[in-house]
Amino acid sequence: MTIDDRMSQGEDEELYDGPSRSQKKREAEAMQKLGAELAKLSPEAFDRVAGLPEEIREAVLDYRRMKSFGAMRRQMQLIGKLMRRLDHDAVREAIDRATGASRAAAAAHQRAERLREALLADNEALTSYVASHPEADVQQLRTLIRLARKEREAAKPPKYYRELYRFLHEAELPPLALEALEEEDEA
């Protein structure tokens, strides 16, 4: 039975074996390029990339310490191999969030700043925030608001003001799941 005979009998679904070798290679190279972007991030921006598996984080830090071109090339290949199990789009978004290039991160930043100012100005804003965010730790939020108000009145450095912002920003910008959802069979 030829391929044409099978296709004419409606057996074309059995012919697809998944992505081609070329497609797999393109995907692996794309992940290696993302790994190179991670390695080029400043230490502060790299620390802001949340959800990165520890072995990838260590591989990138090892890469940064290397001086030999050959060793760096091999380490970058290792980083690319480790990153293949991650979701490309989620890693791209995590890098964009860390560098400030993400629109979602910029919008969350603005929402968190507006919320912080509203919470510091009015107690009713706290009631409406808690109603719209039932999962929020109300005790911690009230403490941060109280301490930030005291700080502002005493003209002290804005330590709790910033803590309140971080609390609100984390609630506005949910964490990313970098691990790929579908596990590939390693047969």
LINDA-V627642 format. One line per field, one symbol per residue. ss: DSSP state (H for helix, E for strand, L for the rest). psi: psi as a letter, one per 40 degrees, with the letter a starting at -180 (. if undefined). burial: b if it has 24 or more other ideal C-beta (glycine too) atoms within 12 Angstrom, else e. Layout:
ss->???
psi->???
burial->???
This chain:
ss->LLHHHHHHLLLHHHLLLLLLHHHHHHHHHHHHHHHHHHHHLLHHHHHHLLLLLHHHHHHHHHHHHLLLHHHHHHHHHHHHHHHLLELHHHHHHHHHHHHLLLHHHHHHHHHHHHHHHHHHHLHHHHHHHHHHLLLLLHHHHHHHHHHHHHHHHLLLLLHHHHHHHHHHHHHHLLLLLLELLLLLLLL
psi->hiddddddefeededheaiidddddddddddddddddddeiidddddehiehidddddddddddeidhddddddddddddddedeihdddddddddddeeehdddddddddddddddddddhdddddddddegdeigddddddddddddddddefiifddddddddddddddgiiihdhidhhihg.
burial->eeeeeeeeeeeeeeeeeeeeeeeeeebbeebbebbbbbbebeeeebebbbebbeebbebbeebeeeeeeeeeeebbebbbebbbbbbbebbbbbbbbbeeeeeebeebeebbeebbeebbeeeeebeebeeeeeebeeeebeebbebbbeeeeeeeeeebbebbbbbbbbbbbeebebeeeeeeeee
